[in-house]
Amino acid sequence: MSQLKKQTISGIKWLVGSSFLQRAIQIISTVVLARLLGPAEFGLFSLAFVAIDALGLFKSMGFDSALIQRKDNIDRAANTAFFIIPLLGITLYLILNIFAPTIGRFLNNTEVVGIIRALGIIFVISCLGKVPHALLEKNMRFRQVAIIEITTAIIYSLSAIILALLKFRVWSLVIAYILKILYQNTLTFIFSRWRPKFEFDKKIALEMFHFGKFLFLGGVVWFLKMNLDNILVGKLLGVTALGLYAISFNLSNFLADYFAGKVYRVIFPAFSKLQSAIYDLKQAFLKTTKLVAILAFPFCLGLFLLGEDLIRIIYGSKWLQAIPILKVLAFAGLFNTLPVAMGPLFNATGHSKAGFWFGVIQVGIFFLFITPVAKIWGTVGVGLVVSVSSLIAVLLYLPFTMKLIQLKLSDIYNVLKPGLLSSLLMGLIVILFKYSLPKHEFGIFFYYRISILSLLALTIYLFSLSKIEKAVLKEIKQMIF
C-alpha cells in the first residue's frame, strides 16, 4: 500500500471517528446544559450566530484552500497567506462591532448586540490559526487535527457547564465558545510546528486569491443551498412545517454531514498531491467513489424503506408527519453524498470555478421552483425540489469530471455497481418481509419487528456485496483494521 493511500485511509478514520465522538460529547453536554439553562439562553446564543455564520464566510476568502492545493513555494505562500487572513479577521471584527446594533434591530432583539460584539473576537483568533491548520491538512496530519477537534469539544462542554453552574446564563455559552476557539488555535500552532515570517509576495497573493475567490463564492452558494429551503419553509409554511422538514433533512443528510464532509477534507490534499498524475488521480477518484457508493446506496434505500420506524423510535409518534418528507429527502441525501470526490477533484486541479457555477445553477433551481411547489405540495414539494436539484447538480458534474480525468461511462457504472445492485436486492427482500411481518405500534413487538428488518437488510446487503465483488469487503476490512 502506497504512503499516500495509507495517509488517506488513516485520515478518513481519524476524522470520521472524531466527528462521531464530538457528536456524542455535544449530545451529552446539551442534555446537561438544557437543565442548567433555559430556552431563552439557547435561543439568544443561536440568534447571535446568525450574524456570526453569515460573516464567517469571509474569514479566509479561500486562501487556506489555495495553500492546500499549491505545489510550489509553500513557505512563501504560507507567510503571504498569514499576512492577509488575519487582516480579514480584524476587518470582520470591526464590521461586526459597528453594525451589531443594526443587526439587533433587524433581528428584533437588543440583548443580542452585546453577544454579537463579544463573539466577534473569534474572527481575529480563528484567522490566526487558518494557515497552520491548512498546513496540517496539506501534510495529511489528520491524527493531530482529530485530537485538536476532540479536545476542544471537551473544553467547550466543560467550560460551558462550569460557567452555567456559576450562573453566567447565556454568557456561559459565549465565553466557553471563545475559550474553545482560543484553545483550538493554540493547539494548532503547537502541532503544526510552523512559525510565520514577515514575508509577503504580491504575485503569490494574486495567484492564491484567483484560486480562492471561487472557493469563497462557492462557500456563499453552499450557505444558500443549506439555508434557502429552511428560510422559505419557515416563511411560507410556518415553524411547525419547518420543524418537520428540519428533522427529515437532518436524518437524510446524516451521511453527507458526518462522513462525506470528512472524506472531502482528507481527499482534497491527497488529490492535490496527485494533480499532475492523471492516471493516479483517476484511480484515486474511482476508488473513493466506489467506497462512498457502498455506504450511500444502502443508507438512502434504508431510510426510504424503514424511515417510518426510525421516526417512531427516535422522535415518537407526534413526528409521523415527517415520514413522507423523509422518503423524498432520502434521495437528496444520496445525491449530496455520491459526488463527494468531485469537489476536491475540481479544486485540486485548479478548476474551483466549475464547482462554483454548478452550485449557482443548483441554487437557481431552488430559488425558481421552491416557492410555487411549496404552495402546492407543502414540505414534500420542497423536499422534491431539493432532491431533483441535487440530482441535476450530479448530472452537471459528471461530464466535466469525465473529461477532466478521462473517464468513460463504463468506469462510472463499474464503481457504482456493487453498492447499487446489492442495495436493490436488499430493498426487494426487505419489502417482501416488511409486509409479511405483522405491524405493531410501540411495544416489544414493534422493536422485535424493526430489529429483524434491520438485521435482515444488513445481512442481505453484505452477502450480495461479497458475491458481486469479493475484493471490496476485503479492502474495507483492510482499511479499517
Secondary structure, DSSP 4 states (H G I P E B T S, - for coil): --HHHHHHHHHHHHHHHHHHHHHHHHHHHHHHHHHHS-HHHHHHHHHHHHHHHHHHTTSSTTHHHHHHH--S-HHHHHHHHHHHHHHHHHHHHHHHHHHHHHHHHHTT-STHHHHHHHHTHHHHHHHHTHHHHHHHHHTT-HHHHHHHHHHHHHHHHHHHHHHHHTT-THHHHHHHHHHHHHHHHHHHHHHH-----S---HHHHHHHHHHHHHHHHHHHHHHHHHHHHHHHHHHHH-HHHHHHHHHHHHHHTHHIIIIIHHHHHHHHHHHHHTTT-HHHHHHHHHHHHHHHHHHHHHHHHHHHHHHHHHHHHHT-GGGGGGHHHHHHHHHHHHHHHGGGGHHHHHHHTT-HHHHHHHHHHHHHHHHHHHHHHHHHHHHHHHHHHHHHHHHHHHHHHHHHHHHHTT--HHHHHHHHHHHHHHHHHHHHHHHHHHTTSPP--SSHHHHHHHHHHHHHHHHHHHHHHHHH-HHHHHHHHHHH-
